[in-house]
Amino acid sequence: MSMDDLSVMDGGKCILQLRGVRPFFSDKYDITKHPKYKYLSDFDKKNAFDIEKFLSNKLKLKGNDVYEVYDLSKEEETTEPSPSDGQ
């Protein structure tokens, strides 16, 4: 298709390109008819994923919580014997 053909293409059609198959025309799918449409942000803006809010969550510990601290900045020493140790 030329650029002119694409610009006047029917709005209810699309061109699908899948791996291993030549591109083909298809009818567009109306997402409002999908059973899980209510979970999309198009349905309700409160369903939108806020990456900034997700990444800013900090772990909040209570006074009686037990936890361990690991220092991952230092390379851990191995306790396995090397082949030159005669074993």
mmCIF file as gemmi writes it, N, C-alpha and C atoms, coordinates in Angstrom:
data_model
loop_
_atom_site.group_PDB
_atom_site.id
_atom_site.type_symbol
_atom_site.label_atom_id
_atom_site.label_alt_id
_atom_site.label_comp_id
_atom_site.label_asym_id
_atom_site.label_entity_id
_atom_site.label_seq_id
_atom_site.pdbx_PDB_ins_code
_atom_site.Cartn_x
_atom_site.Cartn_y
_atom_site.Cartn_z
_atom_site.occupancy
_atom_site.B_iso_or_equiv
_atom_site.pdbx_formal_charge
_atom_site.auth_seq_id
_atom_site.auth_asym_id
_atom_site.pdbx_PDB_model_num
ATOM 1 N N . MET Axp A 1 ? 0.834 -1.177 0 1 0 ? 1 A 1
ATOM 2 C CA . MET Axp A 1 ? 0 0 0 1 0 ? 1 A 1
ATOM 3 C C . MET Axp A 1 ? 0.885 1.248 0 1 0 ? 1 A 1
ATOM 4 N N . SER Axp A 2 ? 0.399 2.257 -0.625 1 0 ? 2 A 1
ATOM 5 C CA . SER Axp A 2 ? 1.115 3.529 -0.618 1 0 ? 2 A 1
ATOM 6 C C . SER Axp A 2 ? 0.673 4.336 0.602 1 0 ? 2 A 1
ATOM 7 N N . MET Axp A 3 ? 1.358 5.429 0.85 1 0 ? 3 A 1
ATOM 8 C CA . MET Axp A 3 ? 0.992 6.3 1.964 1 0 ? 3 A 1
ATOM 9 C C . MET Axp A 3 ? -0.417 6.852 1.768 1 0 ? 3 A 1
ATOM 10 N N . ASP Axp A 4 ? -0.785 7.141 0.523 1 0 ? 4 A 1
ATOM 11 C CA . ASP Axp A 4 ? -2.129 7.644 0.234 1 0 ? 4 A 1
ATOM 12 C C . ASP Axp A 4 ? -3.181 6.588 0.56 1 0 ? 4 A 1
ATOM 13 N N . ASP Axp A 5 ? -2.899 5.315 0.219 1 0 ? 5 A 1
ATOM 14 C CA . ASP Axp A 5 ? -3.837 4.229 0.519 1 0 ? 5 A 1
ATOM 15 C C . ASP Axp A 5 ? -4.024 4.089 2.03 1 0 ? 5 A 1
ATOM 16 N N . LEU Axp A 6 ? -2.943 4.21 2.776 1 0 ? 6 A 1
ATOM 17 C CA . LEU Axp A 6 ? -3.019 4.091 4.236 1 0 ? 6 A 1
ATOM 18 C C . LEU Axp A 6 ? -3.809 5.24 4.847 1 0 ? 6 A 1
ATOM 19 N N . SER Axp A 7 ? -3.668 6.432 4.302 1 0 ? 7 A 1
ATOM 20 C CA . SER Axp A 7 ? -4.338 7.595 4.884 1 0 ? 7 A 1
ATOM 21 C C . SER Axp A 7 ? -5.843 7.568 4.684 1 0 ? 7 A 1
ATOM 22 N N . VAL Axp A 8 ? -6.331 6.83 3.668 1 0 ? 8 A 1
ATOM 23 C CA . VAL Axp A 8 ? -7.775 6.765 3.421 1 0 ? 8 A 1
ATOM 24 C C . VAL Axp A 8 ? -8.352 5.391 3.795 1 0 ? 8 A 1
ATOM 25 N N . MET Axp A 9 ? -7.572 4.599 4.527 1 0 ? 9 A 1
ATOM 26 C CA . MET Axp A 9 ? -8.019 3.27 4.927 1 0 ? 9 A 1
ATOM 27 C C . MET Axp A 9 ? -9.204 3.382 5.889 1 0 ? 9 A 1
ATOM 28 N N . ASP Axp A 10 ? -10.131 2.463 5.792 1 0 ? 10 A 1
ATOM 29 C CA . ASP Axp A 10 ? -11.315 2.431 6.647 1 0 ? 10 A 1
ATOM 30 C C . ASP Axp A 10 ? -10.899 2.44 8.116 1 0 ? 10 A 1
ATOM 31 N N . GLY Axp A 11 ? -11.513 3.288 8.937 1 0 ? 11 A 1
ATOM 32 C CA . GLY Axp A 11 ? -11.174 3.416 10.35 1 0 ? 11 A 1
ATOM 33 C C . GLY Axp A 11 ? -11.488 2.189 11.173 1 0 ? 11 A 1
ATOM 34 N N . GLY Axp A 12 ? -12.318 1.304 10.685 1 0 ? 12 A 1
ATOM 35 C CA . GLY Axp A 12 ? -12.659 0.082 11.402 1 0 ? 12 A 1
ATOM 36 C C . GLY Axp A 12 ? -11.751 -1.085 11.064 1 0 ? 12 A 1
ATOM 37 N N . LYS Axp A 13 ? -10.76 -0.832 10.195 1 0 ? 13 A 1
ATOM 38 C CA . LYS Axp A 13 ? -9.819 -1.878 9.775 1 0 ? 13 A 1
ATOM 39 C C . LYS Axp A 13 ? -8.426 -1.553 10.285 1 0 ? 13 A 1
ATOM 40 N N . CYS Axp A 14 ? -7.586 -2.568 10.357 1 0 ? 14 A 1
ATOM 41 C CA . CYS Axp A 14 ? -6.188 -2.377 10.723 1 0 ? 14 A 1
ATOM 42 C C . CYS Axp A 14 ? -5.345 -3.375 9.949 1 0 ? 14 A 1
ATOM 43 N N . ILE Axp A 15 ? -4.053 -3.158 9.956 1 0 ? 15 A 1
ATOM 44 C CA . ILE Axp A 15 ? -3.124 -4.093 9.32 1 0 ? 15 A 1
ATOM 45 C C . ILE Axp A 15 ? -2.367 -4.78 10.441 1 0 ? 15 A 1
ATOM 46 N N . LEU Axp A 16 ? -2.478 -6.091 10.495 1 0 ? 16 A 1
ATOM 47 C CA . LEU Axp A 16 ? -1.769 -6.865 11.516 1 0 ? 16 A 1
ATOM 48 C C . LEU Axp A 16 ? -0.516 -7.465 10.907 1 0 ? 16 A 1
ATOM 49 N N . GLN Axp A 17 ? 0.573 -7.393 11.644 1 0 ? 17 A 1
ATOM 50 C CA . GLN Axp A 17 ? 1.817 -8.006 11.215 1 0 ? 17 A 1
ATOM 51 C C . GLN Axp A 17 ? 2.29 -8.926 12.327 1 0 ? 17 A 1
ATOM 52 N N . LEU Axp A 18 ? 2.197 -10.208 12.094 1 0 ? 18 A 1
ATOM 53 C CA . LEU Axp A 18 ? 2.611 -11.22 13.059 1 0 ? 18 A 1
ATOM 54 C C . LEU Axp A 18 ? 3.848 -11.925 12.538 1 0 ? 18 A 1
ATOM 55 N N . ARG Axp A 19 ? 4.665 -12.42 13.448 1 0 ? 19 A 1
ATOM 56 C CA . ARG Axp A 19 ? 5.876 -13.113 13.044 1 0 ? 19 A 1
ATOM 57 C C . ARG Axp A 19 ? 5.534 -14.367 12.24 1 0 ? 19 A 1
ATOM 58 N N . GLY Axp A 20 ? 6.189 -14.522 11.111 1 0 ? 20 A 1
ATOM 59 C CA . GLY Axp A 20 ? 6.014 -15.716 10.284 1 0 ? 20 A 1
ATOM 60 C C . GLY Axp A 20 ? 4.81 -15.654 9.349 1 0 ? 20 A 1
ATOM 61 N N . VAL Axp A 21 ? 4.066 -14.547 9.353 1 0 ? 21 A 1
ATOM 62 C CA . VAL Axp A 21 ? 2.883 -14.422 8.51 1 0 ? 21 A 1
ATOM 63 C C . VAL Axp A 21 ? 2.96 -13.075 7.798 1 0 ? 21 A 1
ATOM 64 N N . ARG Axp A 22 ? 2.563 -13.052 6.527 1 0 ? 22 A 1
ATOM 65 C CA . ARG Axp A 22 ? 2.536 -11.782 5.802 1 0 ? 22 A 1
ATOM 66 C C . ARG Axp A 22 ? 1.501 -10.853 6.435 1 0 ? 22 A 1
ATOM 67 N N . PRO Axp A 23 ? 1.721 -9.535 6.405 1 0 ? 23 A 1
ATOM 68 C CA . PRO Axp A 23 ? 0.749 -8.595 6.966 1 0 ? 23 A 1
ATOM 69 C C . PRO Axp A 23 ? -0.622 -8.781 6.307 1 0 ? 23 A 1
ATOM 70 N N . PHE Axp A 24 ? -1.692 -8.595 7.104 1 0 ? 24 A 1
ATOM 71 C CA . PHE Axp A 24 ? -3.037 -8.775 6.56 1 0 ? 24 A 1
ATOM 72 C C . PHE Axp A 24 ? -4.006 -7.794 7.198 1 0 ? 24 A 1
ATOM 73 N N . PHE Axp A 25 ? -5.114 -7.543 6.469 1 0 ? 25 A 1
ATOM 74 C CA . PHE Axp A 25 ? -6.171 -6.679 6.984 1 0 ? 25 A 1
ATOM 75 C C . PHE Axp A 25 ? -6.999 -7.422 7.999 1 0 ? 25 A 1
ATOM 76 N N . SER Axp A 26 ? -7.492 -6.697 8.992 1 0 ? 26 A 1
ATOM 77 C CA . SER Axp A 26 ? -8.37 -7.284 9.991 1 0 ? 26 A 1
ATOM 78 C C . SER Axp A 26 ? -9.313 -6.2 10.497 1 0 ? 26 A 1
ATOM 79 N N . ASP Axp A 27 ? -10.437 -6.623 11.038 1 0 ? 27 A 1
ATOM 80 C CA . ASP Axp A 27 ? -11.33 -5.684 11.695 1 0 ? 27 A 1
ATOM 81 C C . ASP Axp A 27 ? -10.728 -5.323 13.048 1 0 ? 27 A 1
ATOM 82 N N . LYS Axp A 28 ? -10.894 -4.062 13.459 1 0 ? 28 A 1
ATOM 83 C CA . LYS Axp A 28 ? -10.416 -3.663 14.78 1 0 ? 28 A 1
ATOM 84 C C . LYS Axp A 28 ? -11.327 -4.266 15.839 1 0 ? 28 A 1
ATOM 85 N N . TYR Axp A 29 ? -10.74 -4.584 16.983 1 0 ? 29 A 1
ATOM 86 C CA . TYR Axp A 29 ? -11.495 -5.159 18.09 1 0 ? 29 A 1
ATOM 87 C C . TYR Axp A 29 ? -11.977 -4.036 18.995 1 0 ? 29 A 1
ATOM 88 N N . ASP Axp A 30 ? -13.232 -4.059 19.365 1 0 ? 30 A 1
ATOM 89 C CA . ASP Axp A 30 ? -13.8 -3.069 20.268 1 0 ? 30 A 1
ATOM 90 C C . ASP Axp A 30 ? -13.496 -3.502 21.699 1 0 ? 30 A 1
ATOM 91 N N . ILE Axp A 31 ? -12.518 -2.824 22.344 1 0 ? 31 A 1
ATOM 92 C CA . ILE Axp A 31 ? -12.086 -3.251 23.68 1 0 ? 31 A 1
ATOM 93 C C . ILE Axp A 31 ? -13.186 -3.092 24.725 1 0 ? 31 A 1
ATOM 94 N N . THR Axp A 32 ? -14.17 -2.259 24.454 1 0 ? 32 A 1
ATOM 95 C CA . THR Axp A 32 ? -15.252 -2.084 25.429 1 0 ? 32 A 1
ATOM 96 C C . THR Axp A 32 ? -16.114 -3.34 25.529 1 0 ? 32 A 1
ATOM 97 N N . LYS Axp A 33 ? -15.987 -4.246 24.589 1 0 ? 33 A 1
ATOM 98 C CA . LYS Axp A 33 ? -16.754 -5.495 24.61 1 0 ? 33 A 1
ATOM 99 C C . LYS Axp A 33 ? -16.016 -6.612 25.358 1 0 ? 33 A 1
ATOM 100 N N . HIS Axp A 34 ? -14.751 -6.373 25.719 1 0 ? 34 A 1
ATOM 101 C CA . HIS Axp A 34 ? -13.963 -7.4 26.406 1 0 ? 34 A 1
ATOM 102 C C . HIS Axp A 34 ? -14.472 -7.544 27.838 1 0 ? 34 A 1
ATOM 103 N N . PRO Axp A 35 ? -14.548 -8.794 28.357 1 0 ? 35 A 1
ATOM 104 C CA . PRO Axp A 35 ? -15.061 -9.007 29.715 1 0 ? 35 A 1
ATOM 105 C C . PRO Axp A 35 ? -14.246 -8.311 30.814 1 0 ? 35 A 1
ATOM 106 N N . LYS Axp A 36 ? -12.975 -8.042 30.579 1 0 ? 36 A 1
ATOM 107 C CA . LYS Axp A 36 ? -12.139 -7.413 31.616 1 0 ? 36 A 1
ATOM 108 C C . LYS Axp A 36 ? -11.863 -5.937 31.32 1 0 ? 36 A 1
ATOM 109 N N . TYR Axp A 37 ? -12.671 -5.342 30.464 1 0 ? 37 A 1
ATOM 110 C CA . TYR Axp A 37 ? -12.506 -3.929 30.125 1 0 ? 37 A 1
ATOM 111 C C . TYR Axp A 37 ? -12.579 -3.039 31.359 1 0 ? 37 A 1
ATOM 112 N N . LYS Axp A 38 ? -13.364 -3.431 32.342 1 0 ? 38 A 1
ATOM 113 C CA . LYS Axp A 38 ? -13.538 -2.607 33.545 1 0 ? 38 A 1
ATOM 114 C C . LYS Axp A 38 ? -12.248 -2.43 34.338 1 0 ? 38 A 1
ATOM 115 N N . TYR Axp A 39 ? -11.227 -3.231 34.049 1 0 ? 39 A 1
ATOM 116 C CA . TYR Axp A 39 ? -9.955 -3.117 34.757 1 0 ? 39 A 1
ATOM 117 C C . TYR Axp A 39 ? -8.968 -2.168 34.067 1 0 ? 39 A 1
ATOM 118 N N . LEU Axp A 40 ? -9.335 -1.615 32.914 1 0 ? 40 A 1
ATOM 119 C CA . LEU Axp A 40 ? -8.449 -0.721 32.177 1 0 ? 40 A 1
ATOM 120 C C . LEU Axp A 40 ? -8.622 0.722 32.642 1 0 ? 40 A 1
ATOM 121 N N . SER Axp A 41 ? -7.59 1.517 32.448 1 0 ? 41 A 1
ATOM 122 C CA . SER Axp A 41 ? -7.685 2.93 32.805 1 0 ? 41 A 1
ATOM 123 C C . SER Axp A 41 ? -8.613 3.676 31.849 1 0 ? 41 A 1
ATOM 124 N N . ASP Axp A 42 ? -8.896 3.116 30.674 1 0 ? 42 A 1
ATOM 125 C CA . ASP Axp A 42 ? -9.876 3.729 29.771 1 0 ? 42 A 1
ATOM 126 C C . ASP Axp A 42 ? -11.262 3.71 30.401 1 0 ? 42 A 1
ATOM 127 N N . PHE Axp A 43 ? -11.547 2.68 31.184 1 0 ? 43 A 1
ATOM 128 C CA . PHE Axp A 43 ? -12.843 2.554 31.851 1 0 ? 43 A 1
ATOM 129 C C . PHE Axp A 43 ? -12.928 3.46 33.068 1 0 ? 43 A 1
ATOM 130 N N . ASP Axp A 44 ? -11.874 3.438 33.888 1 0 ? 44 A 1
ATOM 131 C CA . ASP Axp A 44 ? -11.854 4.237 35.115 1 0 ? 44 A 1
ATOM 132 C C . ASP Axp A 44 ? -10.416 4.686 35.375 1 0 ? 44 A 1
ATOM 133 N N . LYS Axp A 45 ? -10.196 5.964 35.516 1 0 ? 45 A 1
ATOM 134 C CA . LYS Axp A 45 ? -8.843 6.515 35.694 1 0 ? 45 A 1
ATOM 135 C C . LYS Axp A 45 ? -8.162 5.992 36.953 1 0 ? 45 A 1
ATOM 136 N N . LYS Axp A 46 ? -8.921 5.517 37.941 1 0 ? 46 A 1
ATOM 137 C CA . LYS Axp A 46 ? -8.286 4.991 39.159 1 0 ? 46 A 1
ATOM 138 C C . LYS Axp A 46 ? -7.563 3.677 38.89 1 0 ? 46 A 1
ATOM 139 N N . ASN Axp A 47 ? -7.791 3.063 37.727 1 0 ? 47 A 1
ATOM 140 C CA . ASN Axp A 47 ? -7.107 1.825 37.347 1 0 ? 47 A 1
ATOM 141 C C . ASN Axp A 47 ? -5.737 2.087 36.73 1 0 ? 47 A 1
ATOM 142 N N . ALA Axp A 48 ? -5.384 3.337 36.514 1 0 ? 48 A 1
ATOM 143 C CA . ALA Axp A 48 ? -4.09 3.664 35.908 1 0 ? 48 A 1
ATOM 144 C C . ALA Axp A 48 ? -2.965 3.299 36.87 1 0 ? 48 A 1
ATOM 145 N N . PHE Axp A 49 ? -1.89 2.758 36.329 1 0 ? 49 A 1
ATOM 146 C CA . PHE Axp A 49 ? -0.727 2.375 37.13 1 0 ? 49 A 1
ATOM 147 C C . PHE Axp A 49 ? 0.178 3.582 37.279 1 0 ? 49 A 1
ATOM 148 N N . ASP Axp A 50 ? 0.483 3.961 38.504 1 0 ? 50 A 1
ATOM 149 C CA . ASP Axp A 50 ? 1.344 5.108 38.785 1 0 ? 50 A 1
ATOM 150 C C . ASP Axp A 50 ? 2.73 4.595 39.149 1 0 ? 50 A 1
ATOM 151 N N . ILE Axp A 51 ? 3.652 4.634 38.193 1 0 ? 51 A 1
ATOM 152 C CA . ILE Axp A 51 ? 4.992 4.091 38.41 1 0 ? 51 A 1
ATOM 153 C C . ILE Axp A 51 ? 5.748 4.885 39.472 1 0 ? 51 A 1
ATOM 154 N N . GLU Axp A 52 ? 5.537 6.201 39.522 1 0 ? 52 A 1
ATOM 155 C CA . GLU Axp A 52 ? 6.208 7.028 40.531 1 0 ? 52 A 1
ATOM 156 C C . GLU Axp A 52 ? 5.788 6.612 41.939 1 0 ? 52 A 1
ATOM 157 N N . LYS Axp A 53 ? 4.504 6.398 42.135 1 0 ? 53 A 1
ATOM 158 C CA . LYS Axp A 53 ? 3.993 5.978 43.447 1 0 ? 53 A 1
ATOM 159 C C . LYS Axp A 53 ? 4.517 4.586 43.808 1 0 ? 53 A 1
ATOM 160 N N . PHE Axp A 54 ? 4.552 3.688 42.815 1 0 ? 54 A 1
ATOM 161 C CA . PHE Axp A 54 ? 5.025 2.326 43.035 1 0 ? 54 A 1
ATOM 162 C C . PHE Axp A 54 ? 6.494 2.318 43.458 1 0 ? 54 A 1
ATOM 163 N N . LEU Axp A 55 ? 7.317 3.112 42.793 1 0 ? 55 A 1
ATOM 164 C CA . LEU Axp A 55 ? 8.749 3.123 43.09 1 0 ? 55 A 1
ATOM 165 C C . LEU Axp A 55 ? 9.085 3.888 44.359 1 0 ? 55 A 1
ATOM 166 N N . SER Axp A 56 ? 8.187 4.746 44.83 1 0 ? 56 A 1
ATOM 167 C CA . SER Axp A 56 ? 8.494 5.544 46.012 1 0 ? 56 A 1
ATOM 168 C C . SER Axp A 56 ? 8.076 4.857 47.312 1 0 ? 56 A 1
ATOM 169 N N . ASN Axp A 57 ? 7.457 3.687 47.231 1 0 ? 57 A 1
ATOM 170 C CA . ASN Axp A 57 ? 7.063 2.976 48.455 1 0 ? 57 A 1
ATOM 171 C C . ASN Axp A 57 ? 8.296 2.574 49.249 1 0 ? 57 A 1
ATOM 172 N N . LYS Axp A 58 ? 8.307 2.939 50.494 1 0 ? 58 A 1
ATOM 173 C CA . LYS Axp A 58 ? 9.412 2.588 51.386 1 0 ? 58 A 1
ATOM 174 C C . LYS Axp A 58 ? 8.926 1.526 52.366 1 0 ? 58 A 1
ATOM 175 N N . LEU Axp A 59 ? 9.825 0.642 52.749 1 0 ? 59 A 1
ATOM 176 C CA . LEU Axp A 59 ? 9.508 -0.375 53.734 1 0 ? 59 A 1
ATOM 177 C C . LEU Axp A 59 ? 9.364 0.297 55.086 1 0 ? 59 A 1
ATOM 178 N N . LYS Axp A 60 ? 8.246 0.088 55.736 1 0 ? 60 A 1
ATOM 179 C CA . LYS Axp A 60 ? 8.005 0.692 57.045 1 0 ? 60 A 1
ATOM 180 C C . LYS Axp A 60 ? 8.039 -0.412 58.101 1 0 ? 60 A 1
ATOM 181 N N . LEU Axp A 61 ? 9.031 -0.342 58.972 1 0 ? 61 A 1
ATOM 182 C CA . LEU Axp A 61 ? 9.189 -1.348 60.012 1 0 ? 61 A 1
ATOM 183 C C . LEU Axp A 61 ? 8.552 -0.867 61.303 1 0 ? 61 A 1
ATOM 184 N N . LYS Axp A 62 ? 8.02 -1.813 62.06 1 0 ? 62 A 1
ATOM 185 C CA . LYS Axp A 62 ? 7.468 -1.513 63.375 1 0 ? 62 A 1
ATOM 186 C C . LYS Axp A 62 ? 8.539 -1.826 64.418 1 0 ? 62 A 1
ATOM 187 N N . GLY Axp A 63 ? 8.361 -1.36 65.631 1 0 ? 63 A 1
ATOM 188 C CA . GLY Axp A 63 ? 9.352 -1.503 66.686 1 0 ? 63 A 1
ATOM 189 C C . GLY Axp A 63 ? 9.736 -2.934 67.007 1 0 ? 63 A 1
ATOM 190 N N . ASN Axp A 64 ? 8.819 -3.892 66.877 1 0 ? 64 A 1
ATOM 191 C CA . ASN Axp A 64 ? 9.131 -5.276 67.242 1 0 ? 64 A 1
ATOM 192 C C . ASN Axp A 64 ? 9.426 -6.167 66.034 1 0 ? 64 A 1
ATOM 193 N N . ASP Axp A 65 ? 9.574 -5.598 64.84 1 0 ? 65 A 1
ATOM 194 C CA . ASP Axp A 65 ? 9.905 -6.384 63.65 1 0 ? 65 A 1
ATOM 195 C C . ASP Axp A 65 ? 11.345 -6.873 63.725 1 0 ? 65 A 1
ATOM 196 N N . VAL Axp A 66 ? 11.569 -8.119 63.311 1 0 ? 66 A 1
ATOM 197 C CA . VAL Axp A 66 ? 12.906 -8.693 63.264 1 0 ? 66 A 1
ATOM 198 C C . VAL Axp A 66 ? 13.334 -8.73 61.812 1 0 ? 66 A 1
ATOM 199 N N . TYR Axp A 67 ? 14.552 -8.287 61.536 1 0 ? 67 A 1
ATOM 200 C CA . TYR Axp A 67 ? 15.037 -8.284 60.167 1 0 ? 67 A 1
ATOM 201 C C . TYR Axp A 67 ? 16.54 -8.452 60.166 1 0 ? 67 A 1
ATOM 202 N N . GLU Axp A 68 ? 17.079 -8.838 59.006 1 0 ? 68 A 1
ATOM 203 C CA . GLU Axp A 68 ? 18.515 -8.984 58.829 1 0 ? 68 A 1
ATOM 204 C C . GLU Axp A 68 ? 18.982 -7.972 57.8 1 0 ? 68 A 1
ATOM 205 N N . VAL Axp A 69 ? 20.191 -7.47 57.981 1 0 ? 69 A 1
ATOM 206 C CA . VAL Axp A 69 ? 20.769 -6.507 57.057 1 0 ? 69 A 1
ATOM 207 C C . VAL Axp A 69 ? 21.913 -7.187 56.316 1 0 ? 69 A 1
ATOM 208 N N . TYR Axp A 70 ? 21.899 -7.098 54.999 1 0 ? 70 A 1
ATOM 209 C CA . TYR Axp A 70 ? 22.951 -7.658 54.167 1 0 ? 70 A 1
ATOM 210 C C . TYR Axp A 70 ? 23.664 -6.525 53.45 1 0 ? 70 A 1
ATOM 211 N N . ASP Axp A 71 ? 24.99 -6.555 53.471 1 0 ? 71 A 1
ATOM 212 C CA . ASP Axp A 71 ? 25.766 -5.559 52.744 1 0 ? 71 A 1
ATOM 213 C C . ASP Axp A 71 ? 26.141 -6.178 51.399 1 0 ? 71 A 1
ATOM 214 N N . LEU Axp A 72 ? 25.449 -5.785 50.357 1 0 ? 72 A 1
ATOM 215 C CA . LEU Axp A 72 ? 25.679 -6.351 49.034 1 0 ? 72 A 1
ATOM 216 C C . LEU Axp A 72 ? 26.743 -5.593 48.259 1 0 ? 72 A 1
ATOM 217 N N . SER Axp A 73 ? 27.284 -4.541 48.836 1 0 ? 73 A 1
ATOM 218 C CA . SER Axp A 73 ? 28.297 -3.764 48.133 1 0 ? 73 A 1
ATOM 219 C C . SER Axp A 73 ? 29.663 -4.454 48.154 1 0 ? 73 A 1
ATOM 220 N N . LYS Axp A 74 ? 29.887 -5.33 49.13 1 0 ? 74 A 1
ATOM 221 C CA . LYS Axp A 74 ? 31.158 -6.053 49.22 1 0 ? 74 A 1
ATOM 222 C C . LYS Axp A 74 ? 30.987 -7.439 48.616 1 0 ? 74 A 1
ATOM 223 N N . GLU Axp A 75 ? 32.002 -7.892 47.911 1 0 ? 75 A 1
ATOM 224 C CA . GLU Axp A 75 ? 31.95 -9.23 47.329 1 0 ? 75 A 1
ATOM 225 C C . GLU Axp A 75 ? 32.15 -10.249 48.45 1 0 ? 75 A 1
ATOM 226 N N . GLU Axp A 76 ? 31.263 -11.235 48.497 1 0 ? 76 A 1
ATOM 227 C CA . GLU Axp A 76 ? 31.347 -12.238 49.557 1 0 ? 76 A 1
ATOM 228 C C . GLU Axp A 76 ? 32.539 -13.162 49.315 1 0 ? 76 A 1
ATOM 229 N N . GLU Axp A 77 ? 33.192 -13.538 50.405 1 0 ? 77 A 1
ATOM 230 C CA . GLU Axp A 77 ? 34.306 -14.474 50.307 1 0 ? 77 A 1
ATOM 231 C C . GLU Axp A 77 ? 33.751 -15.884 50.215 1 0 ? 77 A 1
ATOM 232 N N . THR Axp A 78 ? 34.384 -16.714 49.394 1 0 ? 78 A 1
ATOM 233 C CA . THR Axp A 78 ? 33.94 -18.101 49.272 1 0 ? 78 A 1
ATOM 234 C C . THR Axp A 78 ? 34.709 -18.957 50.257 1 0 ? 78 A 1
ATOM 235 N N . THR Axp A 79 ? 34.031 -19.93 50.843 1 0 ? 79 A 1
ATOM 236 C CA . THR Axp A 79 ? 34.679 -20.831 51.788 1 0 ? 79 A 1
ATOM 237 C C . THR Axp A 79 ? 34.976 -22.184 51.148 1 0 ? 79 A 1
ATOM 238 N N . GLU Axp A 80 ? 34.701 -22.289 49.84 1 0 ? 80 A 1
ATOM 239 C CA . GLU Axp A 80 ? 34.979 -23.557 49.153 1 0 ? 80 A 1
ATOM 240 C C . GLU Axp A 80 ? 36.472 -23.676 48.923 1 0 ? 80 A 1
ATOM 241 N N . PRO Axp A 81 ? 37.03 -24.899 49.115 1 0 ? 81 A 1
ATOM 242 C CA . PRO Axp A 81 ? 38.468 -25.075 48.872 1 0 ? 81 A 1
ATOM 243 C C . PRO Axp A 81 ? 38.784 -24.974 47.381 1 0 ? 81 A 1
ATOM 244 N N . SER Axp A 82 ? 39.917 -24.394 47.063 1 0 ? 82 A 1
ATOM 245 C CA . SER Axp A 82 ? 40.322 -24.309 45.661 1 0 ? 82 A 1
ATOM 246 C C . SER Axp A 82 ? 40.961 -25.617 45.247 1 0 ? 82 A 1
ATOM 247 N N . PRO Axp A 83 ? 41.006 -25.93 43.955 1 0 ? 83 A 1
ATOM 248 C CA . PRO Axp A 83 ? 41.61 -27.191 43.483 1 0 ? 83 A 1
ATOM 249 C C . PRO Axp A 83 ? 43.082 -27.309 43.84 1 0 ? 83 A 1
ATOM 250 N N . SER Axp A 84 ? 43.778 -26.229 44.084 1 0 ? 84 A 1
ATOM 251 C CA . SER Axp A 84 ? 45.203 -26.29 44.407 1 0 ? 84 A 1
ATOM 252 C C . SER Axp A 84 ? 45.465 -26.619 45.874 1 0 ? 84 A 1
ATOM 253 N N . ASP Axp A 85 ? 44.419 -26.779 46.713 1 0 ? 85 A 1
ATOM 254 C CA . ASP Axp A 85 ? 44.58 -27.086 48.121 1 0 ? 85 A 1
ATOM 255 C C . ASP Axp A 85 ? 44.896 -28.567 48.35 1 0 ? 85 A 1
ATOM 256 N N . GLY Axp A 86 ? 44.921 -29.374 47.277 1 0 ? 86 A 1
ATOM 257 C CA . GLY Axp A 86 ? 45.257 -30.788 47.412 1 0 ? 86 A 1
ATOM 258 C C . GLY Axp A 86 ? 44.078 -31.649 47.777 1 0 ? 86 A 1
ATOM 259 N N . GLN Axp A 87 ? 42.868 -31.169 47.639 1 0 ? 87 A 1
ATOM 260 C CA . GLN Axp A 87 ? 41.703 -31.991 47.969 1 0 ? 87 A 1
ATOM 261 C C . GLN Axp A 87 ? 41.001 -32.443 46.715 1 0 ? 87 A 1
